[in-house]
């Protein structure tokens, strides 16, 4: 039975940008730094008399994301002060953007975007058991992209699919590593429920969701909570809520602020920016890599297994590696390459974490040897395991260890003659109708050739010899 309630969701996604330095100073932008307060200076700690200088590369990365999603890049933009007090904001305000974002519009996974703007991240607070709060300012001032969708998402499934595709785009264009476990990508969901198609219900915002599973759980929990409130004849209160991973439920944090509560005004310490003069937007568009949606369509034409397509699209490094190998072996061998890479290679990596992918050149050489019949499937797998331990030329290794498959017809015929002459009983059984004996002969031939014979050629020659 379908529900009479309509769910409407808008997402706000924050992503820490992958730059060498922070947004307003030269401090190292290192999200993996374990020691607290190592990458800080007078600027990101807001000492009196210090002035911010905008990070050119961070602005370019936001423009690049905007181009990738088909948004409109602003001609003129500026930075604003968003005023609120919290210990993780040393200045007492956050430098952000309000009315004039860098990007307007765009589309991700079929969902319309409102805007993409640039701001600074806050420090990281941790609360101990003694009632104290500790603040690590390493993250303070890290360039932070915020992307806002239109309220056009209608289920938790759609929200997760959107967030996954955005994460892929950010990684493909090298704007952000977007690792949710490290807080490099954080999602806020604005959720409302209504019976009226023309009107939204009262919305609640769930802040700082840090996994796709939590996005799914938080949205579904809130939808059920809103419906339960309405069914009781009560009103939903507009507020900001958090997500309790352990309890799998949201909880109230504070009443929802409005824009005027932050008293936005243009930051007087930062210049106005005319982006089309500072950046060559056309060149940025031309430099975009093949995006996930386009690559997905291309892989579908290769007739790859759907799970193989998903693995490749989700891991841009593996996808680029696959494409590099394909450029050497030809797209007509796309399925063969995918089988060895995503079945055998990943299987070996799962068993032994010390292994690593060989160079794409050596992997391609190995596959080409298989295609040319120089290596059997077994031989290919054995050498693959070797070159994952010690990246080396597979052909040189195969020659050194006498693993090159023999395609010499006359030499193979002699081996077949020897096997058949040594197996008169099995030959008689085969000729009397026991066709299963055929693979016995193939196995004996392979054994006698010490694995160097081409099994396919052995089978062809055996069929003739056994007539």
C-alpha positions in Angstrom: 0.0 0.0 0.0 1.5 3.3 -1.0 1.8 6.1 1.5 -0.2 9.3 1.1 2.8 11.3 2.3 5.3 12.9 -0.1 8.9 13.1 1.0 11.0 16.0 -0.2 14.8 16.1 0.4 17.4 18.7 -0.3 21.1 17.8 0.3 24.0 20.0 1.3 27.3 18.3 0.7 30.6 19.6 2.1 33.8 18.3 0.6 37.3 19.3 1.7 39.3 20.2 -1.4 42.6 18.5 -2.2 45.1 21.4 -2.2 48.6 21.8 -0.8 47.8 24.6 1.5 44.8 25.9 3.4 42.2 28.4 2.1 43.6 31.6 3.5 47.2 30.9 4.5 50.3 28.7 3.6 49.7 26.1 6.3 49.8 22.5 5.0 46.4 21.0 4.1 46.8 17.5 5.5 43.7 15.7 6.7 45.7 12.7 7.8 47.8 14.6 10.4 47.4 12.8 13.7 49.2 15.3 16.0 46.8 18.1 17.0 47.6 21.7 16.2 50.6 21.0 14.0 49.5 22.7 10.8 48.5 26.1 12.2 49.7 29.7 12.0 48.7 33.2 13.0 46.2 33.5 10.1 44.2 30.3 10.7 44.3 31.0 14.4 42.9 34.5 13.8 45.6 36.4 15.6 45.1 40.2 15.7 46.4 42.0 12.6 46.5 39.0 10.3 44.9 39.1 6.9 43.7 36.2 4.7 44.9 35.6 1.1 42.6 33.4 -1.1 43.9 30.1 -2.3 43.8 30.3 -6.2 43.9 26.5 -6.6 40.9 26.0 -4.3 38.8 28.4 -6.4 39.9 26.7 -9.6 38.9 23.3 -8.2 35.4 24.6 -7.4 35.1 26.0 -11.0 36.3 22.6 -12.3 33.5 20.8 -10.3 31.0 23.4 -11.6 32.1 22.7 -15.2 31.9 18.9 -14.6 28.2 19.2 -13.4 27.2 21.6 -16.2 26.7 24.6 -13.9 27.1 28.3 -14.7 30.4 29.8 -13.6 29.8 33.2 -12.1 31.6 36.2 -13.7 31.7 38.1 -10.4 31.9 36.6 -6.9 32.9 37.6 -3.4 33.5 36.1 0.0 31.2 36.9 3.0 31.5 36.7 6.8 29.1 34.2 8.3 28.9 35.3 12.0 28.5 32.8 14.8 30.4 31.9 17.8 31.8 28.4 18.6 35.2 27.3 19.8 36.0 25.6 16.5 35.7 29.0 14.7 38.7 31.0 16.0 37.7 34.3 14.2 34.2 34.3 15.6 33.0 34.1 12.0 33.4 31.8 9.1 34.5 33.1 5.7 31.9 31.7 3.3 29.8 32.8 0.3 26.2 34.0 0.5 24.4 35.7 -2.4 27.2 35.3 -5.0 28.4 31.7 -5.2 31.0 30.6 -7.7 28.7 28.1 -9.4 24.9 28.3 -10.0 22.8 25.4 -11.3 24.1 22.1 -12.7 23.0 18.5 -12.5 24.2 15.3 -10.8 22.6 12.0 -11.3 19.6 13.7 -12.8 19.1 15.9 -9.8 19.2 19.7 -10.1 21.7 21.7 -8.1 21.1 25.2 -6.6 24.7 26.3 -6.1 28.2 25.4 -5.3 30.3 27.8 -3.2 33.6 27.9 -1.4 34.3 28.4 2.3 36.7 27.4 5.1 36.4 24.3 7.3 36.2 24.6 11.0 38.5 23.1 13.6 37.6 19.7 15.1 36.2 19.4 18.5 36.4 16.3 20.7 34.5 15.8 24.0 36.1 13.8 26.7 34.5 11.9 29.6 35.4 14.6 32.2 33.2 17.3 30.6 36.1 19.0 28.7 36.1 19.8 25.0 39.4 19.7 23.2 39.9 21.5 19.9 42.3 20.5 17.1 42.9 23.5 14.7 44.7 21.5 12.0 41.4 21.5 10.0 40.6 25.1 10.6 40.9 27.0 7.4 41.0 24.0 5.1 39.2 24.9 1.8 35.7 23.5 1.9 33.4 23.2 -1.1 29.6 23.2 -0.3 27.2 21.9 -2.9 23.4 22.5 -2.4 20.7 20.6 -4.3 17.3 21.8 -5.2 14.6 20.0 -3.1 14.1 17.4 -5.8 15.1 14.2 -4.0 12.2 12.0 -2.8 13.7 9.0 -1.1 16.7 7.8 0.9 17.7 5.6 -2.1 17.8 8.6 -4.4 19.8 10.6 -1.8 22.5 7.9 -1.5 22.7 7.4 -5.3 23.2 11.2 -5.7 25.9 11.3 -3.0 27.8 8.3 -4.5 27.8 9.9 -8.0 29.0 13.2 -6.6 31.8 11.5 -4.7 32.9 9.8 -8.0 32.9 13.2 -9.8 34.9 14.8 -7.1 37.5 12.1 -7.3 37.6 11.9 -11.1 38.3 15.7 -11.5 40.8 15.4 -8.5 39.0 18.1 -6.5 38.7 16.0 -3.4 39.5 12.6 -2.1 36.0 12.7 -0.6 36.7 10.0 2.0 33.6 10.1 4.3 35.4 8.1 7.0 38.0 10.8 7.3 35.4 13.6 7.2 36.5 14.8 3.8 32.9 14.6 2.6 30.0 15.3 4.9 26.3 15.3 4.1 23.4 17.3 5.6 19.9 16.4 4.6 16.9 18.7 4.8 13.9 16.5 5.1 10.2 17.4 4.9 7.0 15.3 4.6 3.6 16.5 3.3 0.4 15.2 1.8 0.1 18.3 -0.4 2.1 18.1 -3.7 2.1 21.9 -3.9 3.5 22.5 -0.4 6.5 21.3 1.5 6.1 20.2 5.1 8.2 21.6 7.9 11.8 20.7 7.3 14.4 19.4 9.7 18.1 19.3 8.9 20.2 16.3 9.9 23.8 17.6 10.2 27.2 16.1 9.4 26.3 12.6 8.2 29.5 10.7 7.5 28.6 7.5 5.7 26.2 6.4 2.9 24.6 3.9 5.3 24.0 6.8 7.8 22.5 8.9 5.0 20.1 6.1 4.2 19.3 5.4 7.9 18.9 9.1 9.0 16.5 10.0 6.1 14.3 6.9 6.6 14.2 7.5 10.4 13.2 11.2 9.9 10.5 10.4 7.4 8.9 7.9 9.8 9.3 10.3 12.7 7.6 13.1 10.7 4.7 10.9 9.6 4.2 9.7 13.2 4.0 13.3 14.4 1.5 14.2 11.8 -0.6 11.1 12.5 -0.9 12.2 16.1 -2.3 15.6 14.9 0.9 17.4 16.1 3.3 19.7 14.3 6.8 19.0 13.3 9.3 21.5 14.8 11.8 23.1 12.4 15.2 22.2 14.0 18.7 20.9 13.4 19.2 17.3 14.4 22.1 14.9 14.7 22.4 11.2 13.8 23.2 8.7 16.6 24.9 5.8 14.8 24.7 3.4 17.8 21.0 4.0 18.3 20.2 4.4 14.6 18.0 7.4 15.4 18.2 11.2 15.1 18.2 13.6 18.1 17.5 17.3 18.5 20.5 19.6 18.6 19.1 23.1 18.3 16.3 25.2 16.7 17.0 25.8 13.0 18.8 29.1 12.2 17.8 31.3 9.3 20.2 33.2 7.1 19.6 36.5 8.8 20.8 34.9 12.1 24.3 34.8 10.7 24.4 38.5 9.7 26.2 37.9 6.5 28.2 40.7 5.0 31.1 41.0 2.4 34.5 40.3 3.9 36.3 43.6 3.8 39.7 41.9 3.9 39.3 39.9 0.6 39.1 41.3 -2.9 36.1 41.0 -5.3 36.8 38.3 -7.9 36.0 38.5 -11.6 36.4 34.8 -12.4 36.4 34.9 -16.2 39.4 37.3 -16.1 41.3 35.2 -13.5 40.6 31.8 -15.1 40.3 30.4 -18.6 36.9 28.7 -18.2 37.0 27.1 -21.7 40.4 25.6 -21.0 39.1 24.1 -17.7 36.2 22.6 -19.5 38.5 21.1 -22.2 40.7 19.6 -19.5 37.9 17.7 -17.8 38.5 13.9 -17.8 36.0 11.4 -18.9 33.3 11.6 -16.2 31.7 8.6 -14.4 28.4 8.7 -16.4 30.2 8.7 -19.7 32.7 6.0 -18.7 29.8 3.9 -17.4 28.1 4.0 -20.8 31.4 3.0 -22.5 31.9 0.1 -20.2 28.4 -1.1 -20.8 29.2 -1.4 -24.6 32.0 -3.8 -23.7 29.4 -6.2 -22.3 31.2 -6.4 -18.9 29.5 -7.9 -15.9 27.4 -5.3 -14.1 29.4 -5.8 -10.9 32.6 -5.2 -12.8 31.3 -2.0 -14.2 30.4 -0.9 -10.7 33.8 -1.7 -9.3 35.6 0.2 -12.1 33.4 3.3 -11.9 33.7 3.5 -8.1 37.5 3.3 -8.1 38.9 5.9 -10.5 42.5 4.6 -10.1 41.5 1.0 -11.0 39.4 2.4 -13.8 42.3 4.4 -15.2 44.6 1.3 -14.8 42.0 -0.8 -16.7 41.8 1.7 -19.5 45.6 1.9 -19.8 45.8 -1.9 -20.2 43.0 -1.8 -22.8 44.9 0.7 -24.8 47.6 -1.9 -25.3 45.5 -5.0 -25.8 42.5 -3.6 -27.7 38.9 -3.0 -26.6 37.9 -6.3 -28.2 39.6 -8.0 -25.3 37.8 -5.9 -22.7 36.1 -8.8 -21.0 39.3 -10.9 -20.8 41.2 -8.0 -19.2 38.3 -7.4 -16.7 38.3 -11.1 -15.7 42.0 -11.2 -14.9 42.0 -7.7 -13.3 38.8 -7.8 -11.2 38.6 -11.5 -10.4 42.2 -12.9 -10.3 44.1 -9.7 -9.3 41.6 -8.5 -6.6 41.3 -12.1 -5.3 45.1 -12.2 -4.8 45.1 -8.8 -3.2 42.4 -9.9 -0.8 44.5 -12.9 0.3 47.8 -11.1 0.6 48.0 -7.4 1.4 51.7 -7.2 0.6 50.9 -7.7 -3.1 50.3 -4.8 -5.4 49.3 -4.2 -9.0 52.1 -4.5 -11.5 52.7 -1.6 -13.9 50.0 -1.4 -16.5 52.6 -2.1 -19.2 53.6 -5.4 -17.6 50.0 -6.4 -17.0 49.2 -5.6 -20.7 52.3 -7.7 -21.8 50.9 -10.6 -19.7 47.5 -10.4 -21.3 48.9 -10.1 -24.8 50.9 -13.3 -24.2 47.7 -15.1 -23.3 45.9 -13.7 -26.3 48.7 -14.9 -28.6 48.6 -18.4 -27.1 52.1 -18.0 -25.5 50.6 -18.7 -22.1 47.8 -20.9 -21.0 45.2 -19.6 -18.6 47.0 -21.4 -15.7 50.3 -20.0 -16.8 48.9 -16.5 -17.0 47.5 -16.7 -13.5 50.8 -18.1 -12.1 52.9 -15.4 -13.6 50.3 -12.7 -12.5 50.9 -13.8 -8.9 54.7 -13.5 -9.5 54.7 -10.0 -11.0 52.4 -8.8 -8.2 55.1 -9.7 -5.8 57.9 -8.3 -7.9 56.9 -6.1 -10.8 58.9 -7.4 -13.8 58.6 -8.2 -17.5 56.3 -11.3 -17.7 57.8 -12.4 -21.0 61.4 -12.4 -19.6 60.2 -14.3 -16.6 58.3 -16.9 -18.8 61.4 -17.4 -21.0 63.7 -17.8 -18.0 61.5 -20.5 -16.4 60.5 -22.2 -19.7 56.8 -21.3 -19.4 56.2 -20.1 -22.9 53.5 -22.2 -24.4 54.5 -24.5 -27.3 52.5 -24.0 -30.5 54.7 -26.2 -32.6 52.3 -28.6 -34.2 54.9 -31.3 -35.0 56.3 -31.2 -31.5 52.8 -31.5 -30.0 51.9 -34.4 -32.4 54.9 -36.3 -31.0 53.8 -35.8 -27.5 50.3 -37.0 -28.4 51.7 -40.2 -30.1 53.7 -40.9 -26.9 50.6 -40.4 -24.6 48.3 -42.6 -26.8 50.9 -45.4 -27.1 51.3 -45.4 -23.3 47.5 -45.5 -22.8 46.0 -48.4 -24.9 43.3 -49.2 -22.4 42.1 -45.6 -22.1 42.2 -45.3 -26.0 40.0 -48.4 -26.2 37.6 -47.0 -23.6 37.3 -43.7 -25.5 36.7 -45.4 -28.8 34.0 -47.6 -27.2 32.0 -44.5 -26.2 33.6 -43.2 -23.0 34.0 -39.6 -24.2 35.0 -38.4 -20.8 38.4 -40.0 -21.4 39.2 -37.2 -23.8 40.2 -34.7 -21.1 42.3 -37.4 -19.5 44.4 -37.4 -22.7 44.6 -33.6 -22.7 45.8 -33.7 -19.1 48.5 -36.3 -19.9 49.7 -34.3 -22.8 50.0 -31.1 -20.7 51.8 -33.1 -18.1 54.3 -34.6 -20.6 54.9 -31.1 -22.1 55.4 -29.8 -18.5 52.6 -27.3 -19.1 54.2 -25.7 -22.1 51.8 -27.2 -24.7 48.9 -25.1 -25.9 45.9 -27.0 -24.5 43.5 -25.7 -27.2 45.9 -27.0 -29.9 46.4 -30.3 -28.1 42.6 -30.8 -28.2 42.4 -30.1 -31.9 45.2 -32.6 -32.6 43.9 -35.2 -30.2 40.5 -35.2 -32.0 42.3 -36.0 -35.2 44.6 -38.7 -33.7 41.7 -40.5 -32.0 39.5 -40.8 -35.1 
